[in-house]
C-alpha cells in the first residue's frame, strides 16, 4: 500500500513538493526531495474558519498556526494568506463543514446548530512555509 511514508517513487526525484493540512512526514519529504529541492507546506492560520467554529461550538478556539519543526530541512520563507468567504446557502455551509476535521469531531447536537443557517461568513487563513533540502548532507 502506498502512502506518503511509503511512496513508490525513487529517492531524490522531486524538485518541489506540496504538503497541505496533513501530518508532517519529515523523513519522507527528505527522501523524495532532490538536494536543493523545496517543500511548500500549508497549515491553518489562527483564524481559519473561525466563523464556522463560532456557529458550532460554545467555546470556539483558534488554531496555533505553527509550521512544522524540522531538523533536516531549512525554512526559507513564510507567508500568511487571509481572506473571508461568504457561504450563501445551507448546502455550501454543510459542504465546507464536512470537508473539515471538525465534522468528525463534533457531536450531533453541535452539528445541528448549522442546520437553520442559510448564510455564513467566515475568515480563511493559511500559513505557508517554504523549506529547502540542503544541497549536501547535514542540516
N, C-alpha and C positions, 0 to 999 in steps of 0.2 A: 504494500500500500504506500502510495506517495503522499507526502505532506511536506511542509516547509523543512522540517528536520531531516527528511529523507527524500529530497527531490532527486529524480533520476537524471541529473544534469552534471556535466563534467565540472570538476573543480576549477575555479578561476575563469569562469566562462562569461561573466556579465560585467559590462561597463557600468551599468546602472541597475538599481532595484528599487522597488517602492513597497513600503510597509504601511498599511492602513489599519488602525484600530484593532490590532491583534496582539497576542502575546509576542514579545520580542525574542527572537531566536538568534542571539549574537553569533554563536558558533556556525549556524547555517549561513548567515549572511557573509561571514568571513570566509567560509569555504567557497561560496558562489562568486563573490566579487573578485575581479582581477586586481592586482596591485594598482593602486591609484583609482580604483572603481569607487563609485559613490552610491550611497543609500539615502533615499528620502523617506523619512518616517513621519507619520501624521498621528497625533493624539488629540483627543477632545480638549479644547480650552476650558477655562474655569466656567464660563457662561454658556457652554454648548448645550442647547435645548433646555435652558433653564425655564423658559415659559411653559414648556411641556411638563417639566418636573413640578412647577408650582401648581399646575392644574391637577396633578395626580397625587402628590404627596403632601401630607400635613406639615412636614419639616423638610423641604427640598434642600439639597446640598449642592455645592459647587464642586466641579472636578478639580483635581490638583494641577492639571495641565503640565505635568512633569514629563519631559522627554526621557527615553530610556538611557540609563547609565551604561557605559560600555568601556571595557579595558582595552579592547583590540581595535576599535575604530576611533577616528579623531573627528569630533564635531567641528564643522567648518562654517556653519551658518544656521541661524534660527529666524523664523518669520511667524507672525501671527496674522491669520486671516479671519475677519469678523464681519458678519452681516446679520440681517434679520430676514426670516422667511415668514410669509403670511399663508397659513394653511386655511383655505377658503371653503372647506367642506368637511363633513364628518369622515368621508372616505379618505381624504388627504391626511387628516389627523390620525386616523387609525393606521394608515399605511406607514407614516413616519414612526408612530409608536411601535408598531410591530417589527420594524427593522432595527430596533434598539435592544440592548440587553435589559432595559427597564421592563419591557413587556414580559419577559420570562421571570423576572424577579418580583413582580408586582402581583398582589393578590386580587381576586375578582372584585372585591369591594372598592379598592382603589382604581382598578381598571375602569370600572363603571362610571367614575367621575368624568370621563371623557365623552361618554355617550350623548349627553344633551348638548354638547358644543357643536356649532356649525362653523366656527371661526376660531383660529388660534394663531397669535403672533408669537414667535419665539426667536431668540438670538441663535445663531450658529457660530461657533468659534473653533478654529483649528490651529494647533501649534505644529509647525513644520520644522523638522530638524534635518540638516544635511550632514551626513557622516562620510568620511573618506577612509578607505583601507590604505594603510601605509604602503608606499612603493616597495618597501622591503620588510622583512620580518621584524617583529617587535613593534609594540605600540609606540 
